[in-house]
Amino acid sequence: MTATVRPAGPLWWDLLVHLRINFQLILAPIFLWGFLLAGGLLGWRLVVGFLAVHMALYGGITALNSYYDRDEGPVGGLWSPPPWRKELLPFAWAVQLLGLLAIVPLGLGMVVTYVAMMVLSVAYSHPAIRLKRRPLGALAVIAVGQGVLGFLTGWFSATPSPAGLLSLDIVIAIVGITLATVGLYPLTHIYQVREDSERGDVTFAVRWGPDKAFRFALTAFGLALVCIGWVLLRRFGWPTALIVAAFYALVLADIERWRRRFDPAAVRANYRHVMRLSYITVAAAFSTWVLGMLIRQP
């Protein structure tokens, strides 16, 4: 089953839909993990940083990617994306720049991190470079852009100081959340192999096939479990570490079950599975735990 082309709606609405704000929320755990480990507190810094990163930065980056991709089939967060609009390009940049202005009060570290992510997004999407069409290049951008820098947006939203970033706990925390991020990434392309191939984008799933994408995800999530579990054990004790470890074990079991039953022809079912895995299993559960920890802080 393939997606039907969505008819054009009002310009303002189609542009907003291309931000895919719902899809950006799957990245919330990365930001919140950095915010928590930096000792952040509930307040204006969390609100400004979170909204600027997930609505303006990630939304604008996604709209920029949509401008160059001109997707007609399902993409992350949208089974049927709006038609391509030439206005997407200035809109994508305007949204990102508004977010940049909003995070200036958070400090220089946040500004540098934000701008670095904007630059990486151009390298990922722009036809002149387009690291997206190279599987290892794309993974590197996701690892650095969404993993490392995504963590740093949370850290610098909590505090303008970089003190403590090179401690062993924090380095392993960054490695762990980065592994979880790159582990999920190949699975977000296994339902659009045909469209990516036709466009010339050699994604992980196109180059090595869905089965290796699953095995890569299992390996990355397994290593992420070890890293994040170790940090949780040192920072929060055995009960928390065991609960999160059990959660990651369920994620691994779900991915393995999906791998064994995977049907490349079931495009809609595969799309729903990866979205459910992203939204509910990964983003909602982990984000809820982090927010609970923040609320419990004095």
Contacts in CASP RR format, 6 or more apart in sequence:
PFRMAT RR
TARGET T0000
AUTHOR 0000-0000-0000
METHOD contacts of the structure
MODEL  1
MTATVRPAGPLWWDLLVHLRINFQLILAPIFLWGFLLAGGLLGWRLVVGF
LAVHMALYGGITALNSYYDRDEGPVGGLWSPPPWRKELLPFAWAVQLLGL
LAIVPLGLGMVVTYVAMMVLSVAYSHPAIRLKRRPLGALAVIAVGQGVLG
FLTGWFSATPSPAGLLSLDIVIAIVGITLATVGLYPLTHIYQVREDSERG
DVTFAVRWGPDKAFRFALTAFGLALVCIGWVLLRRFGWPTALIVAAFYAL
VLADIERWRRRFDPAAVRANYRHVMRLSYITVAAAFSTWVLGMLIRQP
1 266 0 8 1.000
1 267 0 8 1.000
1 268 0 8 1.000
2 73 0 8 1.000
2 267 0 8 1.000
3 72 0 8 1.000
3 73 0 8 1.000
3 74 0 8 1.000
3 79 0 8 1.000
3 80 0 8 1.000
4 80 0 8 1.000
5 72 0 8 1.000
5 73 0 8 1.000
5 80 0 8 1.000
5 83 0 8 1.000
6 80 0 8 1.000
6 81 0 8 1.000
6 82 0 8 1.000
6 83 0 8 1.000
7 83 0 8 1.000
8 14 0 8 1.000
8 82 0 8 1.000
8 83 0 8 1.000
9 82 0 8 1.000
11 85 0 8 1.000
11 87 0 8 1.000
13 82 0 8 1.000
14 82 0 8 1.000
14 83 0 8 1.000
14 85 0 8 1.000
15 63 0 8 1.000
15 85 0 8 1.000
15 87 0 8 1.000
15 88 0 8 1.000
15 91 0 8 1.000
17 78 0 8 1.000
17 81 0 8 1.000
17 82 0 8 1.000
18 62 0 8 1.000
18 63 0 8 1.000
18 66 0 8 1.000
18 81 0 8 1.000
18 82 0 8 1.000
18 85 0 8 1.000
18 88 0 8 1.000
18 91 0 8 1.000
19 55 0 8 1.000
19 59 0 8 1.000
19 60 0 8 1.000
19 62 0 8 1.000
19 63 0 8 1.000
19 95 0 8 1.000
20 59 0 8 1.000
20 62 0 8 1.000
20 75 0 8 1.000
20 76 0 8 1.000
20 77 0 8 1.000
20 78 0 8 1.000
21 54 0 8 1.000
21 55 0 8 1.000
21 59 0 8 1.000
22 77 0 8 1.000
22 279 0 8 1.000
23 62 0 8 1.000
23 76 0 8 1.000
23 77 0 8 1.000
23 78 0 8 1.000
23 278 0 8 1.000
24 54 0 8 1.000
24 55 0 8 1.000
24 58 0 8 1.000
24 59 0 8 1.000
24 62 0 8 1.000
25 54 0 8 1.000
25 279 0 8 1.000
25 283 0 8 1.000
25 287 0 8 1.000
26 184 0 8 1.000
26 278 0 8 1.000
26 279 0 8 1.000
26 282 0 8 1.000
26 283 0 8 1.000
27 54 0 8 1.000
27 58 0 8 1.000
27 146 0 8 1.000
27 150 0 8 1.000
27 181 0 8 1.000
27 283 0 8 1.000
28 50 0 8 1.000
28 54 0 8 1.000
28 283 0 8 1.000
28 287 0 8 1.000
29 177 0 8 1.000
29 180 0 8 1.000
29 282 0 8 1.000
29 283 0 8 1.000
29 286 0 8 1.000
29 287 0 8 1.000
29 290 0 8 1.000
30 146 0 8 1.000
30 147 0 8 1.000
30 150 0 8 1.000
30 151 0 8 1.000
30 154 0 8 1.000
30 177 0 8 1.000
30 181 0 8 1.000
31 49 0 8 1.000
31 50 0 8 1.000
31 53 0 8 1.000
31 54 0 8 1.000
31 150 0 8 1.000
31 151 0 8 1.000
31 153 0 8 1.000
31 154 0 8 1.000
31 157 0 8 1.000
32 50 0 8 1.000
32 154 0 8 1.000
32 286 0 8 1.000
32 287 0 8 1.000
32 290 0 8 1.000
32 291 0 8 1.000
32 294 0 8 1.000
33 151 0 8 1.000
33 154 0 8 1.000
33 173 0 8 1.000
33 177 0 8 1.000
33 286 0 8 1.000
33 290 0 8 1.000
34 151 0 8 1.000
34 152 0 8 1.000
34 154 0 8 1.000
34 155 0 8 1.000
34 158 0 8 1.000
34 173 0 8 1.000
34 177 0 8 1.000
35 46 0 8 1.000
35 154 0 8 1.000
35 155 0 8 1.000
35 157 0 8 1.000
35 158 0 8 1.000
35 290 0 8 1.000
35 294 0 8 1.000
36 158 0 8 1.000
36 290 0 8 1.000
36 293 0 8 1.000
36 294 0 8 1.000
37 155 0 8 1.000
37 169 0 8 1.000
37 170 0 8 1.000
37 173 0 8 1.000
37 231 0 8 1.000
37 235 0 8 1.000
38 154 0 8 1.000
38 155 0 8 1.000
38 156 0 8 1.000
38 158 0 8 1.000
38 159 0 8 1.000
39 158 0 8 1.000
39 159 0 8 1.000
39 297 0 8 1.000
40 46 0 8 1.000
40 157 0 8 1.000
40 158 0 8 1.000
40 159 0 8 1.000
40 294 0 8 1.000
40 297 0 8 1.000
41 158 0 8 1.000
41 294 0 8 1.000
41 297 0 8 1.000
42 294 0 8 1.000
42 295 0 8 1.000
42 297 0 8 1.000
45 106 0 8 1.000
45 157 0 8 1.000
45 158 0 8 1.000
46 157 0 8 1.000
46 158 0 8 1.000
46 294 0 8 1.000
48 102 0 8 1.000
48 103 0 8 1.000
48 105 0 8 1.000
48 106 0 8 1.000
48 157 0 8 1.000
49 102 0 8 1.000
49 103 0 8 1.000
49 106 0 8 1.000
49 110 0 8 1.000
49 153 0 8 1.000
49 154 0 8 1.000
49 157 0 8 1.000
50 157 0 8 1.000
51 102 0 8 1.000
52 99 0 8 1.000
52 100 0 8 1.000
52 102 0 8 1.000
52 103 0 8 1.000
52 114 0 8 1.000
53 103 0 8 1.000
53 114 0 8 1.000
53 150 0 8 1.000
53 153 0 8 1.000
53 154 0 8 1.000
53 157 0 8 1.000
55 95 0 8 1.000
56 95 0 8 1.000
56 96 0 8 1.000
56 98 0 8 1.000
56 99 0 8 1.000
56 100 0 8 1.000
56 102 0 8 1.000
57 96 0 8 1.000
57 99 0 8 1.000
57 114 0 8 1.000
57 117 0 8 1.000
57 118 0 8 1.000
57 153 0 8 1.000
59 92 0 8 1.000
59 95 0 8 1.000
59 96 0 8 1.000
60 91 0 8 1.000
60 92 0 8 1.000
60 93 0 8 1.000
60 95 0 8 1.000
60 96 0 8 1.000
61 92 0 8 1.000
61 96 0 8 1.000
61 117 0 8 1.000
61 118 0 8 1.000
61 121 0 8 1.000
61 125 0 8 1.000
63 88 0 8 1.000
63 91 0 8 1.000
63 92 0 8 1.000
63 95 0 8 1.000
64 88 0 8 1.000
64 89 0 8 1.000
64 92 0 8 1.000
64 93 0 8 1.000
64 96 0 8 1.000
64 121 0 8 1.000
64 122 0 8 1.000
64 125 0 8 1.000
65 121 0 8 1.000
65 124 0 8 1.000
65 125 0 8 1.000
65 132 0 8 1.000
66 75 0 8 1.000
66 81 0 8 1.000
66 84 0 8 1.000
66 88 0 8 1.000
67 84 0 8 1.000
67 88 0 8 1.000
67 89 0 8 1.000
67 92 0 8 1.000
67 125 0 8 1.000
68 125 0 8 1.000
68 126 0 8 1.000
68 127 0 8 1.000
68 130 0 8 1.000
69 75 0 8 1.000
69 125 0 8 1.000
69 199 0 8 1.000
70 84 0 8 1.000
71 81 0 8 1.000
71 84 0 8 1.000
71 195 0 8 1.000
72 81 0 8 1.000
72 195 0 8 1.000
73 80 0 8 1.000
73 81 0 8 1.000
73 192 0 8 1.000
73 195 0 8 1.000
74 80 0 8 1.000
74 81 0 8 1.000
74 191 0 8 1.000
74 192 0 8 1.000
74 267 0 8 1.000
74 271 0 8 1.000
75 81 0 8 1.000
75 192 0 8 1.000
76 188 0 8 1.000
76 275 0 8 1.000
77 275 0 8 1.000
79 268 0 8 1.000
79 271 0 8 1.000
96 118 0 8 1.000
99 114 0 8 1.000
100 111 0 8 1.000
100 114 0 8 1.000
100 115 0 8 1.000
100 118 0 8 1.000
103 110 0 8 1.000
103 111 0 8 1.000
103 114 0 8 1.000
103 157 0 8 1.000
104 111 0 8 1.000
106 156 0 8 1.000
106 157 0 8 1.000
106 160 0 8 1.000
107 156 0 8 1.000
107 160 0 8 1.000
108 160 0 8 1.000
109 152 0 8 1.000
109 156 0 8 1.000
109 160 0 8 1.000
109 162 0 8 1.000
110 153 0 8 1.000
110 156 0 8 1.000
110 157 0 8 1.000
110 160 0 8 1.000
113 149 0 8 1.000
113 150 0 8 1.000
113 152 0 8 1.000
113 153 0 8 1.000
113 156 0 8 1.000
114 153 0 8 1.000
116 145 0 8 1.000
116 149 0 8 1.000
117 145 0 8 1.000
117 149 0 8 1.000
117 150 0 8 1.000
117 153 0 8 1.000
120 141 0 8 1.000
120 144 0 8 1.000
120 145 0 8 1.000
120 149 0 8 1.000
122 129 0 8 1.000
123 129 0 8 1.000
123 131 0 8 1.000
123 141 0 8 1.000
124 130 0 8 1.000
124 131 0 8 1.000
124 132 0 8 1.000
124 138 0 8 1.000
124 141 0 8 1.000
125 132 0 8 1.000
130 201 0 8 1.000
131 137 0 8 1.000
131 138 0 8 1.000
131 140 0 8 1.000
131 141 0 8 1.000
132 138 0 8 1.000
132 141 0 8 1.000
132 201 0 8 1.000
132 203 0 8 1.000
133 200 0 8 1.000
133 201 0 8 1.000
133 202 0 8 1.000
133 203 0 8 1.000
134 202 0 8 1.000
135 202 0 8 1.000
135 203 0 8 1.000
135 204 0 8 1.000
135 206 0 8 1.000
135 207 0 8 1.000
135 208 0 8 1.000
138 185 0 8 1.000
138 203 0 8 1.000
138 204 0 8 1.000
139 182 0 8 1.000
139 185 0 8 1.000
139 186 0 8 1.000
139 204 0 8 1.000
142 181 0 8 1.000
142 182 0 8 1.000
142 185 0 8 1.000
143 178 0 8 1.000
143 181 0 8 1.000
143 182 0 8 1.000
146 181 0 8 1.000
147 174 0 8 1.000
147 177 0 8 1.000
147 178 0 8 1.000
147 181 0 8 1.000
147 182 0 8 1.000
148 174 0 8 1.000
148 178 0 8 1.000
151 173 0 8 1.000
151 174 0 8 1.000
151 177 0 8 1.000
151 178 0 8 1.000
152 165 0 8 1.000
155 162 0 8 1.000
155 165 0 8 1.000
156 162 0 8 1.000
164 170 0 8 1.000
169 231 0 8 1.000
169 234 0 8 1.000
169 235 0 8 1.000
172 227 0 8 1.000
172 230 0 8 1.000
172 231 0 8 1.000
173 227 0 8 1.000
173 228 0 8 1.000
173 231 0 8 1.000
175 227 0 8 1.000
176 223 0 8 1.000
176 224 0 8 1.000
176 227 0 8 1.000
176 228 0 8 1.000
176 231 0 8 1.000
177 224 0 8 1.000
177 228 0 8 1.000
179 220 0 8 1.000
179 221 0 8 1.000
179 222 0 8 1.000
179 223 0 8 1.000
179 224 0 8 1.000
179 227 0 8 1.000
180 220 0 8 1.000
180 221 0 8 1.000
180 224 0 8 1.000
180 228 0 8 1.000
180 282 0 8 1.000
182 220 0 8 1.000
183 216 0 8 1.000
183 217 0 8 1.000
183 220 0 8 1.000
183 221 0 8 1.000
183 224 0 8 1.000
184 217 0 8 1.000
184 221 0 8 1.000
184 277 0 8 1.000
184 278 0 8 1.000
184 282 0 8 1.000
185 204 0 8 1.000
186 203 0 8 1.000
186 204 0 8 1.000
186 205 0 8 1.000
186 213 0 8 1.000
186 216 0 8 1.000
186 217 0 8 1.000
187 213 0 8 1.000
187 214 0 8 1.000
187 217 0 8 1.000
187 255 0 8 1.000
187 274 0 8 1.000
187 277 0 8 1.000
188 274 0 8 1.000
188 278 0 8 1.000
189 196 0 8 1.000
189 203 0 8 1.000
189 204 0 8 1.000
189 205 0 8 1.000
189 206 0 8 1.000
189 213 0 8 1.000
190 205 0 8 1.000
190 209 0 8 1.000
190 210 0 8 1.000
190 213 0 8 1.000
190 214 0 8 1.000
190 262 0 8 1.000
190 264 0 8 1.000
190 270 0 8 1.000
190 274 0 8 1.000
191 267 0 8 1.000
191 270 0 8 1.000
191 271 0 8 1.000
191 274 0 8 1.000
193 203 0 8 1.000
193 205 0 8 1.000
193 206 0 8 1.000
193 209 0 8 1.000
193 210 0 8 1.000
193 264 0 8 1.000
196 202 0 8 1.000
196 203 0 8 1.000
196 205 0 8 1.000
196 206 0 8 1.000
197 206 0 8 1.000
204 212 0 8 1.000
204 213 0 8 1.000
204 216 0 8 1.000
205 213 0 8 1.000
208 216 0 8 1.000
210 262 0 8 1.000
210 264 0 8 1.000
211 259 0 8 1.000
211 262 0 8 1.000
214 255 0 8 1.000
214 256 0 8 1.000
214 258 0 8 1.000
214 259 0 8 1.000
214 262 0 8 1.000
215 259 0 8 1.000
217 255 0 8 1.000
218 252 0 8 1.000
218 255 0 8 1.000
218 256 0 8 1.000
218 259 0 8 1.000
221 248 0 8 1.000
221 251 0 8 1.000
221 252 0 8 1.000
221 255 0 8 1.000
222 248 0 8 1.000
222 252 0 8 1.000
224 248 0 8 1.000
225 245 0 8 1.000
225 248 0 8 1.000
225 249 0 8 1.000
225 252 0 8 1.000
228 244 0 8 1.000
228 248 0 8 1.000
229 241 0 8 1.000
229 244 0 8 1.000
229 245 0 8 1.000
230 241 0 8 1.000
232 240 0 8 1.000
232 241 0 8 1.000
232 244 0 8 1.000
233 241 0 8 1.000
236 293 0 8 1.000
243 289 0 8 1.000
244 286 0 8 1.000
244 289 0 8 1.000
247 285 0 8 1.000
247 286 0 8 1.000
250 281 0 8 1.000
251 277 0 8 1.000
251 281 0 8 1.000
251 282 0 8 1.000
254 277 0 8 1.000
254 281 0 8 1.000
255 277 0 8 1.000
258 273 0 8 1.000
258 277 0 8 1.000
262 270 0 8 1.000
263 269 0 8 1.000
263 270 0 8 1.000
264 270 0 8 1.000
END
